Amino acid sequence: ILLVIIMTLNSCNGTKNKSNVNACECAKLSVEALTAGLETMELSEEERNEAMKVWEEKLAPCEKQFEEDEEFKKEMEECILKVLEEELGEELGEVQE
């Protein structure tokens, strides 16, 4: 979960880098993982650990690229902000309706 939070605090113009990992796709996946992590709080520790392993595997290429490529990191940071703004906007719209 720590990785997801760190990646969530960071943000993408959607370009693919040399390893074909898309920064915006990684940002969306990171937000999904964070949401899923929050939803697993009611599960047993074993179930949470299993769920985290799945997300860690899904996020591994993103994490690697995030750590190695400053341009990718910047794009992903920008995209995470966009994804969070969109989700927040949708949630606020639902509350207002």
Secondary structure, 3 states (H helix, E strand, C coil): CHHHHHHHHCCCCCCECCCCCEHHHHHHHHHHHHHHHHHHHHCCHHHHHHHHHHHHHHHHHHHHHHHHCHHHHHHHHHHHHHHHHHHHHHHHHHHHC
